[in-house]
Structure formats: C-alpha cells, structure tokens
C-alpha cells in the first residue's frame, strides 16, 4: 500500500528533534537541506531509524522506519492492515516545514532551543563544590532536572506548532 497524507506528516514530524528542525529551517532549500538531513539519517546507522507511534497518533502502535535513499528516504509504516511504504524526498519534507513555518513559530522554536541548550551547558556533573552527593542532589540536581524537563517540553511544543500530529489539535502559537 502507498503512504497516506498522515504518513507524510508523521514522517517529517518524527524525523526531527527540535534542535535538528531549527538547523533544517535555518538552511536555505538548496542542496544544503538535502545534504544535512541525509547526513542526519546516515549518522543513525545502516538500518536507518525506527520508532513506534504513540497513543493518540494515527495507527497508534505501528512501527515506522526511515531508510536513506539518494535525495530522501524510504518510509515504512507496519500496521495491522499491512505495511505502507513509499519514498519521500527532502524537498517534500522541506515543503511541509515551510508551509507552517511562520516568523512567530520560528522565533518560538529558536528561543526554546537556545534556552534548552544554555541550560544544558549549566549542568555540573558532580558534587565537587558541594559538601556531599546528597547536598548536590538536593540543592542543584533536582532543580536543574526540573528546569531541564520544562525547557524540553517548551522546545517540543514549539516543534509541534511547526510539525503537528495529523490529529486535529489547536495550535499553540
């Protein structure tokens, strides 16, 4: 079976994390987007990339895979009704991104990714300046982890505003 519109949207959405989407959006569509996205996929190994769709997404529980192809990738969705397979180009992915990439959404994504990266750099891996490991956990790690989770959710929400799930949901921005 061929891929449907939901599969096209989910293939683009699930391929990128917020940082990668920002990097992709910053590149002009020339060969630069194709080269960078292809490089991201090849870095994930010969097998490509696999994940299972979450509850609330179309075909929840279906296994999805991306395998590198010149100029794009082969996307496969393994559903109970049988597999759906098709080749997608990075130009198609770029069009999906550009259709919903408004200045406000781009700004929200940039701000969220930057804040998350800055916070990640503030991580101190051990209790050296603290009296002991318990003090480090109580006075640094717990607050740091709480803030890191909030910033990660903010980055994901900004990404979801640009590449939403195909299920109708109100936009965040």
C-alpha positions as CSV (number, residue, x, y, z in Angstrom):
1,X,0.0,0.0,0.0
2,X,1.1,3.6,-0.6
3,X,1.6,6.2,2.1
4,X,-1.3,8.4,3.0
5,X,-1.2,12.1,4.0
6,X,-1.0,11.3,7.7
7,X,2.1,9.2,7.0
8,X,3.8,12.1,5.1
9,X,3.1,14.4,8.0
10,X,4.3,11.9,10.6
11,X,7.4,11.0,8.7
12,X,8.6,14.7,8.7
13,X,7.5,15.3,12.3
14,X,9.1,12.3,13.9
15,X,12.3,12.6,12.0
16,X,13.5,15.8,13.6
17,X,14.1,16.7,17.2
18,X,13.6,20.4,18.0
19,X,17.3,21.3,17.5
20,X,17.5,19.4,14.2
21,X,14.3,21.1,13.0
22,X,15.8,24.5,13.8
23,X,19.0,23.6,12.0
24,X,17.0,22.4,9.0
25,X,14.8,25.5,8.9
26,X,17.9,27.8,9.1
27,X,19.3,26.2,5.9
28,X,18.0,27.6,2.5
29,X,16.5,24.9,0.3
30,X,19.2,24.1,-2.0
31,X,21.3,21.0,-1.7
32,X,22.2,22.2,1.8
33,X,18.9,20.9,3.4
34,X,19.2,17.7,1.4
35,X,22.8,17.1,2.4
36,X,22.3,17.9,6.1
37,X,19.1,15.8,6.5
38,X,20.6,12.9,4.6
39,X,23.7,13.1,6.9
40,X,21.5,13.1,10.0
41,X,19.8,9.9,8.7
42,X,23.0,8.2,7.8
43,X,24.5,9.0,11.2
44,X,21.8,6.8,12.7
45,X,23.3,3.8,11.0
46,X,22.9,1.5,8.1
47,X,19.5,0.4,9.4
48,X,18.2,3.9,9.4
49,X,15.8,4.9,12.2
50,X,12.8,3.1,13.7
51,X,10.2,4.1,16.2
52,X,6.7,3.1,17.3
53,X,3.8,5.5,17.0
54,X,2.3,6.7,20.3
55,X,-1.3,6.5,21.6
56,X,-3.3,9.3,20.1
57,X,-1.3,9.3,16.8
58,X,-2.6,7.8,13.6
59,X,-2.1,4.0,13.6
60,X,-1.0,4.0,17.2
61,X,1.5,1.2,18.0
62,X,2.6,0.9,14.4
63,X,6.3,0.5,13.8
64,X,7.8,3.2,11.5
65,X,11.2,3.2,9.8
66,X,13.3,5.6,7.7
67,X,16.0,4.3,5.4
68,X,18.3,6.6,3.5
69,X,17.8,7.0,-0.3
70,X,19.5,9.5,-2.6
71,X,17.7,12.8,-2.2
72,X,15.4,11.5,0.5
73,X,14.4,8.3,2.4
74,X,12.1,5.3,2.2
75,X,9.4,5.5,4.9
76,X,7.6,2.4,6.0
77,X,4.7,2.0,8.4
78,X,4.0,-1.5,9.7
79,X,0.2,-1.5,10.5
80,X,-2.2,-4.3,11.4
81,X,-3.7,-3.9,7.9
82,X,-0.4,-4.4,6.2
83,X,2.7,-2.3,5.5
84,X,2.6,1.1,3.8
85,X,5.8,2.0,2.1
86,X,6.9,5.0,0.0
87,X,9.8,7.1,-0.9
88,X,9.9,10.7,0.2
89,X,12.2,13.5,-0.9
90,X,13.8,16.1,1.3
91,X,12.0,18.6,-1.0
92,X,8.6,17.2,0.2
93,X,9.8,17.5,3.8
94,X,11.0,21.0,3.2
95,X,7.6,22.0,1.8
96,X,5.8,20.6,4.9
97,X,8.1,22.6,7.2
98,X,7.9,25.8,5.1
99,X,4.1,25.7,4.9
100,X,3.7,26.1,8.7
101,X,6.9,28.0,9.5
102,X,5.7,31.5,10.4
103,X,8.0,34.1,11.9
104,X,6.3,33.6,15.3
105,X,6.7,29.9,15.3
106,X,10.3,30.1,14.1
107,X,11.1,32.6,16.9
108,X,9.5,30.4,19.5
109,X,11.5,27.4,18.2
110,X,14.7,29.4,18.2
111,X,14.1,30.8,21.7
112,X,13.1,27.4,23.2
113,X,16.1,25.5,21.6
114,X,18.5,28.2,22.7
115,X,17.2,28.3,26.3
116,X,17.4,24.5,26.5
117,X,21.0,24.4,25.1
118,X,22.1,27.2,27.6
119,X,20.6,25.3,30.5
120,X,22.2,22.1,29.4
121,X,25.6,23.9,29.4
122,X,25.0,24.9,33.1
123,X,25.0,21.3,34.2
124,X,27.6,20.4,36.8
125,X,28.2,16.7,36.7
126,X,29.2,16.1,40.3
127,X,29.1,17.2,43.8
128,X,32.6,18.8,43.9
129,X,31.6,22.3,45.1
130,X,29.0,20.8,47.5
131,X,29.6,19.1,50.8
132,X,28.4,15.6,49.6
133,X,26.4,13.9,46.9
134,X,23.1,14.3,48.8
135,X,23.6,18.0,49.1
136,X,24.4,18.2,45.4
137,X,21.2,16.4,44.5
138,X,19.1,18.4,46.9
139,X,20.4,21.9,46.1
140,X,21.4,21.6,42.4
141,X,20.4,18.5,40.5
142,X,16.7,18.4,41.4
143,X,16.1,22.0,40.4
144,X,18.3,21.6,37.3
145,X,16.4,18.5,36.2
146,X,13.1,20.1,36.8
147,X,14.0,23.2,34.7
148,X,15.6,20.9,32.0
149,X,12.3,19.0,31.7
150,X,10.3,22.2,31.4
151,X,12.6,23.6,28.7
152,X,12.5,20.3,26.8
153,X,8.7,20.4,26.8
154,X,8.8,24.0,25.6
155,X,11.1,23.0,22.7
156,X,8.9,20.1,21.8
157,X,5.8,22.3,21.9
158,X,7.5,24.8,19.5
159,X,8.4,21.9,17.2
160,X,4.8,20.6,17.4
161,X,3.5,24.0,16.3
162,X,5.5,23.7,13.1
163,X,5.1,19.9,12.5
164,X,1.9,19.0,14.4
165,X,0.4,15.5,14.6
166,X,-2.2,14.9,11.9
167,X,-4.9,14.6,14.6
168,X,-6.7,18.0,14.8
169,X,-5.3,19.9,17.8
170,X,-5.3,23.6,18.4
171,X,-2.1,25.4,17.5
172,X,0.0,26.6,20.5
173,X,1.2,29.8,18.7
